[in-house]
């Protein structure tokens, strides 16, 4: 047995030390994956791995939800290869100390039961008292999350400090516990997959994210969303104005991830990075991420799922444009404008490492239209997944993108054939273009059932064979180059040596050598015999 995957949930550092001590004496086990490690123990586990000398044979899989734990882990575990940070949902108003103080206040219990004698609800003059009534734990909290489908006149009613839309205007906007996508400490995140609308509710404020493909304009200062319905000719179809948007957490004021993101530069072995945050990414955090993405040489897979502002989107795109290692990229909830879509398309045009791309809740149509103008120059992207629901399948620009993806997949398959021993010219041309691709490495690793280092050695051997036997693969010679001896005063091609030949080879490509066309030999004009000529000759004989 060479690979082992274990569930580490509930195990202590003592258990880890005993296991790693036993692993140090087992030379046959090459890779151990520890899943579901408690985030508080990640740095301690890495310390045990270093003490037992097993850090190169163990991979950790742990979801970190605390920014403080993330910072401590990055500081103490420089050899970390995988980081998955899914930030816990935080209160959007006030500080943590204020939240705890509100829970200890005796007036909190009185506010839950306060009502007028005639049965009507009593609303406090202090807005914070109204926030306390809706702590995210009531059974009816989900019923106030409703979609406004009534157009421009979709007025909303408020109960306490939470907007509530009319049932007649939105009869399908309720979100029950079955629709709950994520729940943390009484705070819910709702995802309506039918109409791609997002709801976030933490007991204090209700924030509505519409599908970015439909969003026409957003005023961040006023908290107003303008939507453009493509079905009619109106510029603005409906409009949301949340008077409580000013209560949202200001990401620039409170951003606990900033110290942790500064520590990313300490991780020189990181190959997988997952960051999921429910808040808008401020410029400072985006700048730190962009800096890390631009210089890392080991990162292979990354997921960046969080709402962005226009400046932070541009910063992150600048970082991705300088990256030369990421082969799998997943983006979610980014704010894209026309200039961002153009920059992203140009990024993909010249990128030679990205093989798999996933886009969630972004202006997909805008990006794909721009991408169709440049993607033909990209020969490395083999997989593209977008949230379109199949609506873009028949679009002309989508046809163009899919054709390029099919072409790239065919090149990848031919390159794999060359590595596995089929040295035909067609396979050699594909390998010559794809030998740097991470997708080729992964494919060879799967087919050959080898480790990553073994598959990489196979690719290097294929590249060496192509360089030395270039003229043979190209079909110029059958087996090897042999020149006539001549008068011996000049150096022949078969005498220049390997190093000089490799220098010559660096200027040549298989595609430069055209196939020899088989032309039938020319024949002179046929003489036309006179009728009866053969018969007369026979009679004379």
N, C-alpha and C positions, 0 to 999 in steps of 0.2 A: 504494500500500500504506500503510495507516494503523496496522496492528497487527502486531507481530513477537514471536515467542516463541523464545528461544534456550536451549540447554543450555550452562551456564557451567562445567561440571565440568572441572577441570584448568587453567583459564585463570588467568593471573596478573594483578596490578594493572597491569602495563605494557600487557597486552592490553586490559584494561578502559579504560585511559586513551586508547588509540588508537581504540577503538570509540566512546567517548563524544565524543571530539573530532570524529569523522566524523558522529555523530548530531547534534551541535550545528549542523552545516551543512545538515542534511536537515530541512526544515520540514514535509514531507508526512507523515513518520512520527510519529504521535501517541503511541503507546504501545509500549514494549519491556518484555518480561517476561524476566528473567534467572533461569533455573532451576538448582538444584543448585549454588549458590555455596558454596565452602568457608567454613565458619563462622568460621574465623580471618580471613577477608578481608572480612567483611561491613562492619565499620566503615571499613576502608580504601576499599572500593568507594563507600561513601556520601561519603567525603571527595572522591573523584574526581568524583562526580556534582555535588557543590556547586561544585567548581572549574570544571567545564565548563558549569555552568548547565543540566544535563539532569535534575535530581532530580525535577522534576514530570512527566517523561515516561517514567521508568523505574521498574518495580516489581521488587523482589527476592523470590525464593522460595528460602529457605535453612532447613534444619532444624538448629537449634542443640541440641547435646547436653551442653554444658558450662555449668554455672551461672556460672563465671567469665567465659566468652566472652559469655554473655547479659548479664551486668552491664556489661561493657566496651562491648558493642554499644548498649545502651540509653543509656549515658552519652554516647557520642560521636555517636549518630545520633538526634537529637531529631525529625527529619522521618520517622522510620520509620513505614511504614503497615501492615506485616505482620510478626508475630512467631510463629514456630513453635518451641516449646521441648519437645523430647522427651528427657527426662533419661535419660542412660545409666545402666544398672543398676550400682549401687554395692554393695560388700561390706557386709554387714549387721552385722559384728562388727569392733571395733577401728578404729583410724585407718588412714589411707593409709600413714603411715610404718611402722606395725607390719606392714602387709601386705607392703610392699617388703622389710622386714627379714627377714620369714619366708622370702621367696624366696631371699635371699642366704645364709641360714643353711645350713651344710653338713649339719646334722642333718636337713634337709628331704629330701635324697636317701636317707638311711638309713631314714627312716620309711616311704618308699614301698616298700621291699623288706624291711621287717622282718617276720619270721615265726618261729614256734617250730620247733624241730627236728621235731616230730611233724606239721607241716603246718598247724596251727591258726594263726589270725590273732593277731598280737600287738597288743593295744590299750594305748596309752600311758596312764599315770596323768594326764598333763597333757592336758586337753581340746583345747588349741590344736594339739597334735601330731596329734590325730584330725582336726581341721579341715583340716590341711595335706594329709592323704591324699586328700581329695575336693576337688580344685581345679576341678571343673567341666569338665575336659578328658578324662576317661576315657570310653570307649565305653559302659560299663555304667551311667553316671550316670543315663541316662534310665530304666533299668529299676527304679530305686528310687522313682520317682514314681508312686505307686499310689493309687487311690481306695478309701476305706474304705466299703464298701457292706454290711457285715455287721451293722449295727444297733449296739446298745449294747455288745455283747461284741466289737466289732471291735478287738481288741488289736493293738498294733503291736510289731514287733521293730526294734531299732536296730542299725545297723552303723556303728561309729565314733560320730559325733554326728548322724547323719541318720536320721530315722524311716523304717522300712520295713514296709509292711503285708503280711500274709499273702497269698500268691497264691491260696489256696483261697477266701478271703473277697472278694477283688477281682481277678477274672480278666480284667477289661477296663480296668484302671486304668493300664497302662503307657503311657508317652509316648515315642515314638520320635522320630528326627530329622525324620520327615515331619510330625509334629504340632508341631514347633517354630515358635512364632509370632514369636519375636524372639530373636536371639542377639547378644550383645555380649561380646567378649573372653572367650569360654568360658563365659559365664553364660547360662542358658536361661530363657525364659518360655514356659510351655506353656498351650495353650488347648484344652480339650476341648469342642467345640461341641455334642456330642450331649447332654451333661447339664449344660452351663453351669458347669463347675467350672474353677477357675483354679489353676495350679500355678506356683510361682516357686521356682527352685533356683539357688543361686549357689556351690555347693560347700561352704557352711558350714551352711546351715540350709534346711529345707524348710517353706514356708509354704503353707497350703491355704486358699483363699477359696471358700466355698460360695456357691451362688446366694442372693442376699439375699432373694428371695421366700420361700425355705424357712427362712431363719434365724430362729429364735425368740428367741435370747438370746446375747449375747456378753459375756464377762467379760474386759475388756482388762487388768485387773490380773493375773489368773491365766493369761491366754492360752487360755481355754477357749471352745469354740464349742458351742452347743446348737442342734440342728435339730429342727424340728417337721414331721413328715410329715402332710400334710393327709388322707392316705388312711385313717388310723385315728383312734381317739379318744384316743390317748395324748398327753399334754402335751409330752413330749420323746421323739422317736423314736430319735435316736442322738446321740452326744456324742463330741467330739474333744478330747483333752487333749494338747497338745504340750508336753512337758517342756522343750523347747529354745526355746520362744517367747521366753524372757527373753533369748535371744541376738540377737533382732531389733534392728535399728538403731532407736534412740530418735530420732524425728523432731525432738523439741524440743531434744535435745542437739546433734545435728549436722544443720543445715538450711542448706546452702550457697546455696539460692535466696533467702534472706531479703534480702541486700544487693541482689540483682538485682531482686526484686519492689519494693523501695523506689524503684528507678529508673523504674518504669512511669509514675509521675506526670510524668516529664519528656517523655513521648511524647504530644503533643497532637494528632497526626495519625493515630494508630493506629486502623485499622478492622478488622483481623483478628488475633485472639489465639488461639493453640493452646497449651495446657499439658498435657503428659502426663507424669505422675510415678508411679513404681511404689511410692512410700512413702506412708504415711498422712500426710495434710496436717495439720500442727500448727496450733495456734491463732494463732501469730504470723504464719506465712505466709498463713493464711486471712484474717487481719485486714487484711494489706496488699493482698491481692487484692480483698477486699470494699470497701476504701476506693477502690481504682481503679475498680471496677465502678460504684460509686455516683456518681462525679463525671464520668466520661468522657462526652462528647457525640458522639464520632466513631466509637466501636466499633460495628460492624455485625454481625460474626460472631465467635463465640467457642466454643471447645471446652475443657472443663474435665474431664479424665479422670484421676482419682486417688482412692484410698480416703480417706475422711474420718472424723473423730470426730464425735460428736454436737455438741459446741460449735462445731467448725469448719463443720459443715453449716449451723448456725443463722447464723453470721457471713456465710457466702456467700449465703444466702437473703436476708438483710437488705440486702446490697449489690445483689443482682439486683432486689429490690423497688423500689429507688431509681433504677434505670437506666431511661432513656427513649430509648435508641438501638439496642439489640441487636435485630436482626430474625431471626437464626438462632442457636439455642442448642443445644449438645450437651453432655450431662452423662454421666459414666461412673463407676461404682463408689462413688457417694456413699452414706453411711449415713443412712437415713431412718427416723424414728419417726413415730408418728401425728401428733404436733404439727407435725413438719416437712412431712408431706403436706398438712395443712390450710393451713399458711402458703404452700406452693407453689401450691396450688389458688387461694387468695385472690390470690396474685401474678398468676396467669394471668387471673383474672377481670377485673382492672382494667387489664391491660397492653394498650396500643394500638399497640405497635410490633413485638412478637414475631409472626413469621409461620411459622417452621419450628422444630420442637422434636424432638430425638432423645434418648432415654433408653437407656443401656446398663447392664445389670447393677445395677439399682436395684430397690427394692421396687415393681415396676411395678403390681401389682394394687392395692396400697394407694393409690398415687398416682392411678391412674385412677378408682378408686371415689370418692375425694374430688373429683377434677376433674369428674366427671359432675354434681356438685351445683351447680357454679358456671360451667361452661363456656358455658352458654347466653347469658350476658351478654357473652361475648367474640365479636367479629365480625372479628377480624384474624388469628387462628390458622387457617392453611389446610393445614398438614401436620404430622402427628404420627407418629413412628416409635418403636416399642418392641420389645424382645426378648421376645416372648411366644410365638413359634412358632405363631401362629394359635389358641392355646388360649382367647383372650378374645373371639373373634369373635362368639360366640353369647350372650355375657353381656348382660343388659338395659342395664347402665350403659355398655357399649361401644357398643351401638346408639345411645344418646343422644349420645355423643361423636362418632361417625361422622356422624350427622345434622347436628350443628352444623358439622363440618368441610365437609360438602357445601354447607350453606347459605352458609358464608363463601366457599367457592370460587365459588359462583354470583354472590355480590355482587361479587367481584373481577372476574369476567368482564364483568359489566354495567358496572362502573366503567371498565374498559378501553374498552368501546364508546363511552361518553360522551366520553372523552378523544380518541378517534379520529374524532369528529364526529357520532355518533348522539345527538341531544339530546332523546330521549324522556323522559317523566317517570320511568318505571321505572329507566332508566339514570342519570338525574339523582339519584334517591334513593340508589342504590348509590354513586355518586361522592361524594355529600355525606358519606357515612359512611366511605369508604375513601381519600379523597384524600391522607391523611397516611401511608398504608401504604407501606413499602419494597417490598412485593411488587408493588404497582401500578407503582411506578417501574421495577422490573426488567422487568415484563411489557410496559410501554409501550416500554421501551428495546429489547426483543427484536422486537416487532412493527413498530416504526417504523425499526428498524435505525439508531438514532442513539446518540450518546454519552450518558452519564449527564446531563450538563448540558442537552443537547437534549431528552431525555425529561422532565426536570424543568421545563423551560420550557413544554412542551406541557401538563403538569398545571396549571401556574400559569395558563395561558391558559384552560383549561377551568374553573378555579375563578372566574376573572374573568368569563367568559361567564355562568356560573350566577348569580353575584351580581347582575350588571346586568340579565339577562333572566330573573329568577326567576319573575315572573308569567307569562311566556310559556312557560317550561319546565313550570310547574305546570298550564298549561291554563286559567288564568283569562282571559287575553287571547290573541288569535291572533298578533299581531306586536308591538304596542307599546301603552303606556298612553296614552289620550287622554281628557281630561275635558271636560265641557261648560263653556263660558265662565262661565256664571252671572252674578252681578251685579258681579263683579270686586272684591268686598270681602274675599274670603277666598282664601288661597293653596291652589291645587289640588295634587293629588298629582303631576301631571306638571310642576309648577313648583318642587318642593322642592330640586332639585339632586342631583347624584350622591352627594356625601358624606352628605347627610341620608338619602338612600335606602339607602345601605349600612348606615347606623346602624339603620334600620328593619329591613333584611334580616337583620341579625345576630340578631334575635329570632324569625325565622321558619325553618321547615323544610318541605321538600316533603312530608314525611309528615303534616304538620299539615293539609294541604289534601286533603279527601276527594273522591273521584270523584263526579261528579254522576250520580245514578241515573236511568236512563231509565224514567219511569213512564207507562204508556199512559193516554190521556185517558179520563175517566169518561164512561160512556154511560148514558142513562136506560133505564128498563125497556121492553122491546120489547112492543108491542101484539100480542096474539094474535088472529089473524083467525079468524072462525068458519068452520067447514067449509062449503064450497059458496058462500061469499060472493063470491069472484072469479068463479065460474061464472055466478051469477045476474046479476052486473053485465054480463057479456059477452052473455048472452042478451037482456037488456033493450036493449043497444045494437044 
